[in-house]
Amino acid sequence: MLKDKIALVTGASRGIGAAIANKLAQNGAYVYVNYNGSQARAEEVVDNILKAGGQAEAVKCDVSDFESCKEMIDKIIGDKGRIDILVNNAGITKDDLLMKMSEDSFDAVINTNLKGCFNTIRHASRYLLKQRSGKIINMSSVSGVMGNAGQANYSAAKAGVIGLTKSVAKELASRGINCNAIAPGFIETEMTEAMSDKAKEATISVIPLKRTGKTEDIANAVLFLASDMSDYITGQIINVDGGLYI
């Protein structure tokens, strides 16, 4: 499905990002597994892909750093001559009530979760425009669609990703480039494992499908958007949330 495609997945050393990297590799793409903090975990993702017969390599970059993103994209172009799929998944949380939230906590989340998307798209777009093809998939969140108490920084960043996605889609569509976003709901990751059972039960009770999602659910949606099956879809936000936002 993605044979000979070159993909970059940011924040791919664990959780949703790792699942996406594996899914794209399973379907024929050569995957750059981006990480910032944990090289060992990124290399583990790469090893799993290689053992399964796929192709991948790890690439370090802090996506909040504009110049570092340029270097990462330039490396990929230097190595492979093209980039076909860009998945902006890197994200952090620094939750707190607004009245207690520090400026640093707000800025850090905006810089990684929102500016990080801008940085990679900005540097990749010059090559995508020359190719006249490409798929950009940005990770938003149900929090960016609905808002969420205690997550003013995260919700603002993820809402910004939606606006960015729609603007990029309009700017690049004439050159055959698609840009869409996915808004995950309550997905089983290390982040959600830290929640208390009571908090999990309360969240599940308001999900129409009455269950949490799996990282595979997000990876499947990314695969669809990265493939030619989605060629006539751009500027859209796909909620993968069990019906939480209806």
N, C-alpha and C positions, 0 to 999 in steps of 0.2 A: 504493500500500500504506500509506503514511504521510501521505497528503494532509491538509493543514491541521493537522498535528501540530507542536507546538513542542518542540524538543529542545535540550538543553545537553550538550555533550561537553567534559569537562575535560581539560586537557593535550592539546589537539587541534592544536597547531601543527606536529606532525611525527609520523612513525612510525605506530604503531597508532592513535593518536588522530585523525590526519589521515585515515587510511583509513576510520575509523568515520564521521567527519563527512561525508566524500564519499559514502559508501554511504547514509547516512540522507537526505542531500539529494537524491541520485539517485532516491530512492523517495518524494519528495514532502514531506519534513519541512522546516520552517524551522529552521536549525541555528545555534545560538550556539557559536562556536568560541572556547573559553576558552584563554587563554595567561597566562603569568606573566613569562617572561624575554624572549621574542622576538616583538615586535609584527610585524616584517617577515615572519616565517615564517607567523604566523597570518593576516596579510592576504593572503599568497600562497595559502593554503588557501581563504580566502574568494573570492578572485579566480577560482580554478579552478572553484569551485562555481558562481559566477555565470556564467562563460563557458559552462558546461555546461547552463545554463538553470535552475539551482537557486537557492535562497534561503538566505542566510547573512550573519552579521556577526560580527566579532571582539569579544570582551569580556575585559578584563584582570582577573585576580583571583589572588591567592595563596591556594590552597585551604586552606593550613594556618592561615589567619587567619579566625577565627570571624566577626568583624564584616564582613570583606570579602566573605565568602560570602553573608552576609545582604544586603549591598548588591547583589551580583550577581543573586541570586534576585529581590529586590524590583524591580530594573531590568527583568528579563524579564517579571515580572507586570505592571509598569507599562506596558511596551511592548505586550505581547501579551494580557494578561489571563489567561494560563494557562501551565502547563508540563506537557507530557505524557510526555516521555522525559528521564530523567536518566542519563547515562553517566559514571560516576566512573572516569576513566582516568588522571588525573594521577599521576605517580609519579617517584621519583628513586632512584638507587642510590649508596651509599657503602660499597663492599665492603671487607672486611678480616677477618682472623682475629679471633675473639672476644677473645683475650688482648691484641690490639693495637688493638682498636676504641676510638675515643674516645667519650665521652659525647655530644658534639655530633653525631657521625656517627650514633649510635643514635637520638637524639632527632629529628634532621632527617628521617630516613627514616620514623619512626613518625608524625611530625606531618603530613607530606605524604601518605604512602601510606595511612595508616589514619585519622588524625583528619580529614584532608581529606574522606574519604567521609562521616564523621559530620557534619561541618560542613554540607556541601551537602544531605544528606538531612534533617538537623534543620530547616533553613530552608525546604526545598521541601515538606516533609511537611504543613505547615499548609495549603498550597494544594491539594496532592493530596487531602487528606482532605475538603476542601470540594467538590472536583470529583467525588469518589468514583471516581476512575480515575487511572491512571498506571503507567508502567513504569520501574523503577529497575534499572540494570545496573551492577554493580561489577566492577572488574577485579582479580582475585586473580592467582595465578601457580602454576605447578607447584611453585615453590620454597616456596609457602605450604602446599602439600599434602604434599610430601615432605621439606622442609627442604633446605638446601644449604650445604655448607661454605664459609665465607668470606662468608656472607650472613645472619648471625644477625639483623641489624636488618631486612633486607628480608623474610626468611622469616617473622619474627614479625609484621611489619606485614600481610603478605599472608594469613597464617593468621588474623589478627584480622579481616580483611575477610570471611572466610568466616563467622566467628561473628556478625559484625555483620549480614551478609546474612540469615542464618537468623532472627535476632532481629527484624529489621525486617520480614521476610516474615510472621512470626507476628503482629506488632503491627498491620500495615496490611491484612492480607488481607481482613478483614471489610468494608473500605471499597472493595474492588475494585482494590486496588493490588498489583501484582506486584513482587517484588524477587528477583533472581537474580544469580549471579556467573559469570564466565568465568575459567578458569585456563589462560592460554596456556602453551605449552611453549617450545621453541626457535624463535623467530620471527625472520625476517630483518629487522633494523632497523639503524639507525646504531650502536646499542649493541652488537649482535652482530658488526657489521663490524669492530669494533676487536679482536676476538679473533684469536689466531694460527690459522693453518691447522691446526696440530696439535691445538689445543684444540677447534676446530670438528669435526674428524674424530672425535675421541674422543667428543664429544657425540652426533653423528649415529649412531655405531656402536651406541648403546644405545636408539635410537628404532626401534620395530618397523617403521614405514613407511620407515625409512632415508633420510629427507630432512628438511630444515628446513621450517617453515611460513612462510606469507606473511601480511602484514598483512591481506590480503583475506580470509583464512580467519577471522580474528578478527572483522572487520567483518561478514561473513556471519552469524556466530553472534549478533552484537549485533542485526542487522536482524531475525532470527527472534524474539529475545526482546523486541524493541521493538514487534513487530507483533501483530495479534490472533490470529495462529497459535499464540501461546504463552499464551493467556489462562488456561489451566488448569495452568500451570506456575509455581510460586513456591517460594522457599527452596532452589533447586537450584544446584549448582556444576557447570558444564559444562567438562570438560577438553578443550581444543583443542590437542592436544600430540602428534599422530601415534602415540598409544599409549604414550608415555613412562611414564605412570603407569597401570599395569594391575595 
